[in-house]
Amino acid sequence: MSDTPSPRNRRERRAAARAAGHSPNRSPNIPMKKPDYDARPKGKTLYDLAAERQELLAKGTPFESGGGGGGDGATTVEDQVETIRQHEQSSFVHADEFGAVDMAVLYTAGLSMLHFMLDVLVYNQYRQNIEWPAIWGRTLRVAPMLFVIIYLLHTQTATIKLGLLRQVLFLGAAVWAGCYMIHAANRHGYFAVMKRVPPIGTLWVWSVIEMQLWFAVASVITVGGFYWWGGYEAF
């Protein structure tokens, strides 16, 4: 046995290797230099392959998906659209229908509270004793009707296929409701106002909220012109 003690740690092993003339690296033949950043790739890059796939899709030409062979993996833009359409039709609840229900619940809650508040304000306006059971009863009767109407006007057919007609409908409802409420509050008796102003005022506010900006501005200007032309007073 040799009397020379064996290295006990990494530093001693490296020192022993240098003393013996050996390189401490496991792969001493690897050239230690920077890569050539200006060199062009020898084959197609992922960007080139993606651009070719996009070009084939744009032309409607099928290609083999997943890099496999055979015609079973071929797909076109029409096939992808049909697959998405079938998936949407097989869903239990459509996204647009769920959105319409959401909007109907949200608007019904807010507009029902508005109807309740207008009913109370009319009683205070004419210094009448507030009949809470009657007010609650009218609000509870109005809420289901609001839900159904709002839901129907927020479906895909109403929002997309009847976009402009829907805006014109809300414009007419807002102008009629605003003008009639101003006329009724100035010309009719308090009993008629108590019965008509809360639902008509709720319809007016909801129609303005649903309209686009320019339609809403046009409705407000029209109602303001009717108020000025008729010589009505604020109430």
C-alpha positions as CSV (number, residue, x, y, z in Angstrom):
1,M,0.0,0.0,0.0
2,S,1.1,3.5,-0.7
3,D,2.0,5.8,2.2
4,T,0.4,8.8,0.5
5,P,-3.0,9.6,2.1
6,S,-5.9,9.7,-0.3
7,P,-7.8,13.1,-0.9
8,R,-10.6,13.5,1.6
9,N,-12.6,16.3,-0.1
10,R,-13.2,18.0,-3.5
11,R,-10.5,20.6,-3.0
12,E,-7.9,18.0,-2.2
13,R,-8.9,15.9,-5.1
14,R,-8.6,18.9,-7.5
15,A,-5.2,19.8,-6.0
16,A,-4.0,16.2,-6.5
17,A,-5.3,16.1,-10.1
18,R,-3.5,19.4,-10.9
19,A,-0.3,18.0,-9.3
20,A,-0.5,14.9,-11.4
21,G,-1.1,16.9,-14.6
22,H,-4.8,15.9,-15.1
23,S,-7.7,18.2,-15.8
24,P,-10.3,18.3,-13.1
25,N,-13.1,18.6,-15.6
26,R,-15.0,15.4,-16.7
27,S,-15.1,16.6,-20.3
28,P,-11.8,18.3,-21.0
29,N,-12.3,18.1,-24.8
30,I,-15.3,20.5,-25.0
31,P,-14.1,23.8,-26.6
32,M,-14.7,26.7,-24.3
33,K,-16.0,29.4,-26.6
34,K,-19.2,31.4,-27.2
35,P,-21.7,30.2,-29.8
36,D,-22.1,31.9,-33.2
37,Y,-25.2,34.0,-32.8
38,D,-25.2,35.1,-36.4
39,A,-25.4,31.5,-37.8
40,R,-28.7,30.6,-39.6
41,P,-30.6,27.5,-38.5
42,K,-30.1,24.6,-40.8
43,G,-33.7,23.4,-40.9
44,K,-37.2,24.9,-40.4
45,T,-37.9,26.7,-37.1
46,L,-41.1,26.4,-35.1
47,Y,-42.1,29.9,-36.4
48,D,-41.7,28.6,-40.0
49,L,-43.8,25.6,-39.3
50,A,-46.5,27.6,-37.5
51,A,-46.6,30.1,-40.5
52,E,-47.1,27.2,-42.9
53,R,-50.0,25.8,-40.8
54,Q,-51.7,29.1,-40.7
55,E,-51.4,29.5,-44.4
56,L,-52.9,26.1,-45.0
57,L,-55.8,26.9,-42.6
58,A,-56.4,30.2,-44.4
59,K,-56.7,28.4,-47.8
60,G,-58.9,25.7,-46.3
61,T,-56.4,23.0,-47.1
62,P,-56.4,20.0,-44.7
63,F,-53.2,19.0,-42.9
64,E,-52.2,16.2,-40.6
65,S,-52.6,17.3,-37.0
66,G,-50.1,16.1,-34.4
67,G,-47.5,15.3,-37.0
68,G,-48.9,11.8,-37.6
69,G,-49.8,10.2,-40.9
70,G,-53.1,9.1,-42.3
71,G,-56.2,10.9,-43.4
72,D,-58.0,10.6,-40.0
73,G,-56.0,13.5,-38.5
74,A,-56.9,15.9,-41.4
75,T,-58.9,19.0,-40.4
76,T,-60.1,22.2,-42.0
77,V,-61.4,25.5,-40.8
78,E,-65.0,24.3,-41.5
79,D,-64.4,21.1,-39.5
80,Q,-63.2,23.2,-36.5
81,V,-66.2,25.6,-36.7
82,E,-68.6,22.7,-36.9
83,T,-67.0,21.0,-33.9
84,I,-67.3,24.2,-31.8
85,R,-70.9,24.6,-32.9
86,Q,-71.8,21.0,-32.0
87,H,-70.2,21.5,-28.6
88,E,-72.1,24.6,-27.9
89,Q,-75.4,23.0,-28.9
90,S,-74.7,20.0,-26.7
91,S,-74.2,22.2,-23.6
92,F,-76.9,22.2,-21.0
93,V,-76.9,25.9,-20.6
94,H,-75.8,28.3,-23.4
95,A,-73.5,31.2,-22.5
96,D,-75.9,33.8,-24.0
97,E,-78.9,32.3,-22.2
98,F,-77.1,32.3,-18.9
99,G,-76.1,35.9,-19.5
100,A,-79.7,36.8,-20.2
101,V,-80.8,35.2,-17.0
102,D,-78.1,37.1,-15.1
103,M,-79.1,40.4,-16.6
104,A,-82.7,39.7,-15.9
105,V,-82.1,39.0,-12.3
106,L,-79.9,42.0,-11.9
107,Y,-82.2,44.5,-13.6
108,T,-85.3,43.1,-11.9
109,A,-83.8,43.6,-8.5
110,G,-82.8,47.1,-9.2
111,L,-85.9,48.2,-11.0
112,S,-88.2,46.6,-8.4
113,M,-86.4,48.7,-5.7
114,L,-86.9,51.8,-8.0
115,H,-90.6,51.0,-8.4
116,F,-90.9,50.7,-4.6
117,M,-89.1,54.0,-4.0
118,L,-91.2,55.9,-6.5
119,D,-94.4,54.5,-5.0
120,V,-93.3,55.7,-1.5
121,L,-92.3,59.1,-2.9
122,V,-95.7,59.6,-4.6
123,Y,-97.4,59.0,-1.2
124,N,-95.1,61.6,0.4
125,Q,-95.7,64.0,-2.4
126,Y,-99.4,64.2,-1.8
127,R,-99.1,63.8,2.0
128,Q,-101.0,60.5,2.2
129,N,-100.5,57.8,4.7
130,I,-98.2,55.3,3.3
131,E,-99.9,51.9,2.8
132,W,-97.1,49.5,3.0
133,P,-99.0,46.3,2.2
134,A,-100.4,47.9,-1.0
135,I,-96.9,49.1,-2.0
136,W,-95.3,45.8,-1.4
137,G,-98.1,44.0,-3.3
138,R,-97.7,46.3,-6.4
139,T,-93.9,45.8,-6.3
140,L,-94.2,42.0,-6.1
141,R,-96.7,42.0,-9.0
142,V,-94.4,44.1,-11.2
143,A,-91.2,42.1,-10.5
144,P,-92.2,38.9,-12.4
145,M,-93.3,40.9,-15.4
146,L,-90.0,42.9,-15.4
147,F,-88.1,39.6,-15.3
148,V,-89.8,38.1,-18.3
149,I,-89.6,41.3,-20.4
150,I,-85.9,41.9,-19.5
151,Y,-85.0,38.3,-20.2
152,L,-86.6,38.4,-23.7
153,L,-84.9,41.6,-24.6
154,H,-81.4,40.3,-23.5
155,T,-81.4,37.0,-25.5
156,Q,-79.1,36.6,-28.5
157,T,-81.9,37.2,-30.9
158,A,-82.8,40.5,-29.3
159,T,-79.3,41.8,-28.7
160,I,-77.6,40.7,-32.0
161,K,-80.2,40.2,-34.7
162,L,-82.5,43.0,-33.6
163,G,-79.7,45.4,-32.5
164,L,-80.9,48.7,-34.2
165,L,-84.6,47.8,-33.8
166,R,-84.1,47.1,-30.1
167,Q,-82.5,50.6,-29.7
168,V,-85.4,52.2,-31.6
169,L,-87.9,50.4,-29.4
170,F,-86.2,51.6,-26.2
171,L,-86.1,55.1,-27.7
172,G,-89.8,55.2,-28.3
173,A,-90.5,53.7,-24.8
174,A,-88.3,56.3,-23.1
175,V,-89.8,59.2,-25.0
176,W,-93.4,58.1,-24.4
177,A,-92.8,57.3,-20.7
178,G,-91.0,60.5,-20.0
179,C,-93.6,62.7,-21.7
180,Y,-96.5,60.9,-20.3
181,M,-95.2,61.0,-16.7
182,I,-94.6,64.8,-17.0
183,H,-98.1,65.3,-18.4
184,A,-99.8,63.1,-15.8
185,A,-98.0,64.7,-12.9
186,N,-99.1,68.2,-14.0
187,R,-102.6,67.5,-15.4
188,H,-104.1,64.5,-13.6
189,G,-105.3,64.1,-10.1
190,Y,-103.3,62.6,-7.3
191,F,-105.0,59.2,-7.4
192,A,-104.1,58.7,-11.1
193,V,-100.6,59.9,-10.5
194,M,-100.2,57.4,-7.6
195,K,-101.3,54.6,-9.9
196,R,-99.4,55.4,-13.0
197,V,-96.2,57.2,-12.1
198,P,-94.3,54.3,-10.4
199,P,-94.5,51.8,-13.3
200,I,-94.1,54.5,-16.0
201,G,-91.1,56.0,-14.2
202,T,-89.5,52.6,-13.9
203,L,-90.0,52.0,-17.6
204,W,-88.5,55.4,-18.4
205,V,-85.3,54.8,-16.3
206,W,-84.9,51.3,-17.6
207,S,-85.2,52.4,-21.3
208,V,-82.6,55.1,-20.9
209,I,-80.2,52.6,-19.2
210,E,-80.6,50.1,-22.0
211,M,-80.0,52.6,-24.9
212,Q,-76.7,53.5,-26.4
213,L,-75.3,56.9,-25.6
214,W,-76.6,58.8,-28.6
215,F,-80.1,57.3,-28.4
216,A,-80.2,58.1,-24.7
217,V,-79.2,61.7,-25.3
218,A,-81.8,62.0,-28.0
219,S,-84.6,60.7,-25.7
220,V,-83.6,63.1,-22.9
221,I,-83.5,66.1,-25.3
222,T,-86.9,65.1,-26.7
223,V,-88.5,64.8,-23.2
224,G,-86.9,68.1,-22.2
225,G,-88.3,69.8,-25.3
226,F,-91.8,68.4,-24.5
227,Y,-91.5,69.8,-21.0
228,W,-90.5,73.2,-22.2
229,W,-93.0,73.3,-25.1
230,G,-95.9,72.3,-22.8
231,G,-95.1,74.8,-20.1
232,Y,-95.1,72.2,-17.4
233,E,-93.8,72.7,-13.9
234,A,-91.4,70.5,-12.0
235,F,-92.9,68.2,-9.5
